[in-house]
Amino acid sequence: MSLREIFNIRIAAPVLIACALTVSGNTVLAQVKDTAVSSTTTVVDTADASATQVSPASAPLISTAVDTAARYKNMQPGSTEVDHSAAYKSGAYYLLLFILFCVFLAIVGKVLELYEISRDVQGRKGAKFDSRKFQGALCIVFLIAGLYGVYWSYAVQGPMSMHESASEHGLEIDSMFNITLIITTIVFILTHVALFGFSYQYRGTKERKAYFYPHNNALERIWTIVPAIALTVLVLLGFFTWRDITNVSEEDQKKAMNIEVIGEQFKWNLRYSGEDNSIGKRNFKLTTPTNGLGIDYKDQKSWDDKLVGEIVIPVNKPVRVTIGSKDILHSFYLPDFRVQINAVPGMPTYFQFTPRLTTAQMREKRNNPAYDYILLCAKICGAGHYNMQSKVTVVSEAEYAIWIAKQPLYYNDDVKKELQLAEQKSAGENKKIALNTNTTTK
């Protein structure tokens, strides 16, 4: 393969140059606009400040006591430095650099091509540029760069994105994730070493002809059976882990404290069980401005339920969350606790977990005194999706007891008055129906 075939830019070069000029032109135009706006603003501000100094507030708008022409004759608009650091963070800047790099490679290729043509015209004989060796060397370079990228992902990016789980079942999930990651990393490294290594070792030469090797049954069996076994092990590991997390016995359910979390656009509604540790029933038909969750107050289990503004839970105590939605599909997501499950309208879902680290302990581990656990929505549920958050705090049992005692009841005086009015209205309507029925009978 000659350089003419590698660096053929008759079509590509004009397109790349046009793209580069377009991007650079837009960048320059934006900078000129920023400079013009800044200069205009500076002139207006300077004129306003000078006008304030010339005449007091009580003076007429046009004063003949000051020679304004002479005063502003030598005044020049001030220059303001414009900060262009944001431009270096934009994608257009790096796109322009990439295009310029491609143009540079194309130009170098053309120069080498012209050099070869001139040697052929002059009848000079010598070793020509071997593109296959060059491409083989590039394979080794990219292999080394890729292996370094794997190391960087583990050493730098990994600690940034993965932290110790704050729940007990999260340790099992992290263990399963690490096993999967180790297996896939080993396979990734071996396959890419083989891919780039073979590409370099068996690159094309004039002295060697490629050997046609279309099929091998033994190899087919190896790379079919081995991945099938590995994937089966990983799937079974995930299945047993998920079953241990979600298949909670009735005895363990009774030991857990109960919280109800109802999602709506765009907030989380939080309800804690009272002393009976039971959440009262809900019915969407009972939803009113006062009773936004449609709580059925005929169910006495709802009388001691608590209204809260954030989630506070005690450490080392199981928590069972009943999850629902008032409008559309949401997703209950606690990343630090490895908890995520959908909030489905009309169908309650459940998740039970046990926090193992208080907020104070996690702040110490992360060396961040302002760090907080947070409840998020993992479904893109609308324009205000980003705002669907709630703070989560893990404290000791003593601190939790003090906090929960201060929280108000859902079944308050306003709700009681509304229920009484509703009962009176319903009783009045029943009397009218009874009177109408008696009159009709007579």
N, C-alpha and C positions, 0 to 999 in steps of 0.2 A: 504494500500500500504506500503510495507516494504522498508527499506533502500536499500536492494539488487536491487529492481526495480528502485529506484531513482538514485542511484550512480553506475550503471552498466558501468564500464569503461574497460572491457576486450578488447574492440576494440578501444574505444575513447582515452584511456590514452596513448597507444603507439603512436597513430597518433599525439596527442597534444605534446608529448615529442619530437617526431621527428621534428615537425614544430618548436618548441622552439629552439632545437639544431641547426637547419638549419639557422634560423634567427640570432641567437646569433653568429653562426660561421661566417656568412657573415659580421656581424657588426665588429667582432674582426679582420677578414681578412682585411676589409677596413681600420680599424684603424692601423693595422700593416703596410699596404701599405703606408698610409699617413706618418707614422713615418719614414719608410725607405726612402721615397722620400725626406722628410724634412732633414734627417740626411745626405743623399747623397748630397743634394744641399748645405748644410752648409759646408761639407768637401771641395767641389769644390770651393765655394766662399772663404773659408779660405786659400786654396792653391793658388788661384789667387791673393789674397791680399798679401800674403807672398812673392810670386814671384815678385810682383811689387816692394815691399820694398827691395828685395835682389839686383836687378840689374836695372839700368836705361834703358830707351827705346832704347838707342844707343848700349847697350851691346849685345854680341852674345847670341843666345838662350840657349846655354849650356856653363856655366861658370865653369872654374876649380879653380877660386880664392876663392870659398866658399865651405866649407865642408858641402854639403847638407845633407848627411847621419846623421851627428852629429846634424845639425840644426833641422831636423824634427824627431829625434829619440824619443823624449818625447812628441811630439805633439799628442793630442787626439782630435777626432772630437767633435765639440761642440754640445750640446743638445739643441733642440728647443721645447718649449712647443707647443703642437698641440691643437687647439681649437675644442672641440667636441660638442659645444653647438648646432650646427645644427642637430646633431644626435637626440637630445631630441625633435626636432620639426618635425621629420620625422614620417610617418605613420608606418614604420617598428618597431620603438621603442614602440609605443603604442600597436601595434599588439602583440609584444612579451610580454608586460605586461598583456594583456588580456589572452593570452595563459597560462602564468604562473599562473594567478589567477584561471583559469579553472582547471589547474593541482592541485593547492592547494585545491580547493573544492573537487576534486575527491579523493585526498589522505585523507582528513578529512572524507569523506563519507565511504571510505574503513575501516578506523580506527573504526568508529562507528559501521560498519557492523560486523567487527571482535569482537567488544565488545559484541554485541548482541548474536553472535554465541557462544562465550565463556560462557555467562550467561546461554544459553539454555543447553549447554553441562554439566555445573555444576549443573543444576537443580534449579537455583535460579529463584525466581519469583519476579516480580516487574513491575513497570510501564515502558513500552517500549517507545521509541521515537515515538511520533505521528507526522508523516510527514504532515498530513492534517492540523493540527494546525499551523505547521511551514509555510506551503504554504499560509494559510489564513493570517498569520502575514505578509508575504512577500507582499501580495496584498495591505495591508494597507500601508506598507512602500513605495511601488511603487506609490500608489495613492497620498501620501503626496509629494513624489519627483516630480510627474507629475504636481501637482497643483503649487508647487514652480517654476517649469519650465515655467508654464503659467505666473506667476507673473514676473519672470525674463524677459520673452519675452516682456512684456508690459513696465516694468520699465527700463530695460537696453537696450535690442536689439531694441525696437521700436524707441526710440529717436535717435539711431545710424543710422537707415535705413530710417526713415520717417522725412521729414522736411517740413516746411511751403511752400506752392506752390507759385511760383513767377508769376503766371498768374491768371486772374480773373476766367476763366472757371475751373482752377485747384482746386479752392476752392470747386466747386460743386463735382468734382471727389473725392476729399478727404472726403467730407461729405458722399457721397455714400459709399465709402470704409469703413468709420468708422461705419456706420449703419450695413453694412454686417458683419464687424468684431465683433461688439457687439453681434449680433444675433447668429452667429456661435460659439462665445466663450461661451455664456450661454448654448447653446445646448451641446457643448463639455464637459463643466464642469458637467452638470447634468447627461449626459449619462455615463461618466466615474465614477462619484461618485456612481451611481446605479450599474455599472458593477463590480467595485472592492468591493463595500459595500455588494452586494448580494453574491459575491464569498466568502467573509469572514463570513458573517452572516449565510449562509446556506452551509458551508463546511461540508464534509462528516464525520459522526461519526458512531460508532458501534450501538448506541442506536436509530439512526434515519435513516429511509429509504427514499430515494428520491421519490418525488411524480411526476408521469408522467402527464404533462400538455401540450398536443400537440398543441392545437389551441383554439383561442378565437376571435370571430368575432368582438366584441366591440373594443378590443385592435388593431386588424388589421385596423379597420376603423380610429381609433385615429391616429396611426402612419403612415397612408397613407394620410389622409386629412390635418392634421396639417402641415406636411412638404410641401405638395403641395401648400397650401395657402401661407406659408412663402416664398417659392421659386418664386411663381407668383408675389408677392409684390416686391421682389428683382429684378426680371427680368424687370418688368414694370418700376421700379425706374431707372435701368440702361438704358432702352430704351429711356425714356424721357430726361435723362441727356445727352445721346449721340445725340439725336435729337436737343437739344438746342445748342450743341456745333457745330455740322456739318451743320445744316440747317440754313445757314446765308442768310438773306434777301439781295436783290440786293442793297438796299439803304445802308446797313451796309458794303457791299463789296466795294462800291464806296468811303466810308470814310476811308478805310484801305490803308496803303502804301503797294506796291507790291514788292516782292522779289522772284526771281527764284533760286531754288537750284537743281542742276543736279548732281547725283551721278555717279561715275565710279570707277573702280578698280585702285587705292584705295584712292580716295580723293573726296571732295565736290567742285563743281564749283558754284560760287556765282555771281548773276547778279541782280543789283538794277534797278528799273525803274527810269527814269529821271523826268523832270518837268511835263511831260504829265501823269505821274503815270500809265503808261501802259508798259507792257513787250512786246518786239518785237517777231515776229514769229520765229520758229526754223524749220529746215528741215535737217534730218540726211544726205541727199544727198549732202548738201552744206558743209559738214565737211572737213576742210583742216588743215594743220599744223598751219596756222595763225588763222583760224576760227574753233577752236576746238569744239565749241558747235553747229556748223552748223546754225548760225544765218542768217536769211534772211534779208539782208540789203536793199532789195528793199522795205521792209516795213519801212516806215519812223518812226514808233514808236520805232524802235530799235536804231535810231541814237543817242539818248541821254541816252541810258542805260549805267550804270556804272559797271566797273570791280573792284571787291573788294577782299581782302584776308581774311576777317573775317566778321562775322555778327555783326553789330552795329545797335541797334534799340532804338527809344525813348520810355520812360516810359509813360504809360497810353494812348498810341495810338495804335489802332488796326493794326495788321500786317497780311497780307494775303500772304501765301507762296505757290508758284506753284512748285510742286515737280516732278522730272522725273529721268530717268536713261539712260546712254549711252550704257550700256552693259548687266548687269544682274540685278536681283532683289536686291535692297537695302532697307533700312528702315530709314526714317528721324525721329530721336529720340532726343527730348529735355527733359531730365528727370525732371529738375527743373520746367519746364513749363507744365508738364503733356501733352506733345505733342508727338504723335507717329503715323506715317502713312507710308505705303509702297511707295517706289519709283519704279515704274513699267516702263520698256522700252516700248516706243511707246504709253503710256497712261498717260497723266498728272493727278496728284492728287492734292488736295488742302487742306490746313488747315489754319484757321484764329484764332488768339488769341490776347489777349491784355496783355502785361507785366505790372505788378503792383508794382514791386520792382526793383530798380536799382541795379547794381552790388555792389555799395558802401553800400547800405542798407542791402543787403544780407550778405555781409562780416561782417557788424556790428552785424547782428542777429546771425550769426554762430560763431562770435568771431574768425574769420580767415581772416587776412588782405590779404592773397594770394588767396582767393577763387575766382573762375571764373565759369560762366555758360559755358556749352560745348554742342556742337552738335555731336552726335554719330551715328553710323550705328548699328541698332538692328538686322541685318541679318548677319549670318556667310557667308560672300561673298568671301572668299578666304584667302590665306596665309597672306595678308597684311591687313586683316579686323581690327586688333587692331589699325592700324595707321590711320583709317578713322575718323578723328576728326577735329573739327573747333571751334575756340573760339567764344563765344557769349557775347557781352557786352551790357548792358542796361544803357542808360544815359538820361540826361534831353534833352528836345527838342532843347535848345540852343546849347548844346554840339554836338548833332547829326547834326545840320545844319552846324556847322563848319567842322565836319568830312566828311560829304558827299560832300561838296564843293571841298575837296582836292582829291577826288577819280577820277582816269582817266576814259575816255570813252572807250567802246569796239570799237566803230567806229573811230579808230585812223588812222594815216597816212599810216601805214603798210597795214592795211586792205583796205584802199582806193586804194593804188597802186596795190594790188593783184586783186581787182575788175576791175580796169582799164585794167590790162593785160589780165584778163579773157575775158573782153568785146572785146578787140582788137583781141584776138585769135579767139573768136567766130565769129566776123565780117569777119576775113580773111577766115575762113572755109566756111562761107555763100557765099562769093564771088567766092570761088573755085567751090562750088556746082552749083552756078548760071552759071558760065562759062562752066562747064561741061554739064549742061543742054542745053545751047544755042548751043554748038557744036554738040551735039547729034541731036538736032532738025533740024539743017541745013543738 
